[in-house]
Amino acid sequence: MEANRWVVLTAVAPVAWGANYFVTHEFLPADSPFYGAALRALPAGAVLLALSRKRPRGDWWWRSAVLGLLNVSLFFVLVYAASQQLPTSVASTVMAVSPLAMMLIAWALIAERPGAAHLAGAVVGLTGTALMLLTGDGTVSTGGILASVAAMLVSAFGHILAKRWSTDVDVLASTAWQLTAGGLLLLPLAAVVEGAPPALSPSALLAFGYVSLVATALAFTAWFAGLRHLPAATVGLLGLLNPVTGVLLGVAVAGETLTLQQLGGLGLVLCGVVLGRPGRAGPRRGGRAPGPPSASDSRALPGPRPTGRPPAG
């Protein structure tokens, strides 16, 4: 089934992001969130620009700036700060609230009303999240929690906005534009706030290689491709693999403890992912039964518009 292939591809993103928390926390400089975010975004954007060989046209100049601000500049800085202030398991678990946020925003912004199974998956996933977050060992920073929650809300809105705007452009190109714009917005802020760039050790350079190429270039391309071909609710629930990866990696590599209640939470999170699989429940638009899209629906549907013209690039 084609939808299942898109599920597998999209799952690459949350798994890469779950590992990203650990890499950022362990190997990157703690006092340089702006430079850290810029060094994550710009190399990834440059690689994708080289692969796509397309530049923005028309509205995509300002759209790239808006999406770059939300999905890259703000999100990367907030995630960087959360990763440095929180244990890996806690930082990645907070992001598991994003499926519900994405469902509600998609309902409001692109008329994708989540089905009962998707809502159940979000509730089950949130329950598992609470078990992992509220029972885990380790110091929990209030500032780190706030940064993580803010990152979740900013990204949920930015991702649905990208789904709405990106129906008529190449996924690789639109991802490249967002990353490049967001990285360029970060550079002057980094110079003003943090001064000179931090000195990077060989391990930090390798870590930035993973963060930029795998957890950014590859992961964001997979994620936005999934949003193009799958309901936002399904993609959001796949994001629950982020805390699963983060918790397991924190236990296996960082020596963080895992309680029985957290194990139960992991099981619930995986159940939430299963409930959102394609074919179990599809999004409903304005309460109508699923059927062929009308012309008025073309703005909200994934995939290129049937205009007969080549995609803008």
Salt bridges, closest charged atoms under 4 A:
GLU112 OE2 - LYS163 NZ 3.69
GLU112 OE2 - ARG285 NH2 3.47
ASP168 OD2 - ARG305 NH1 3.34
ASP297 OD2 - ARG288 NH2 2.82
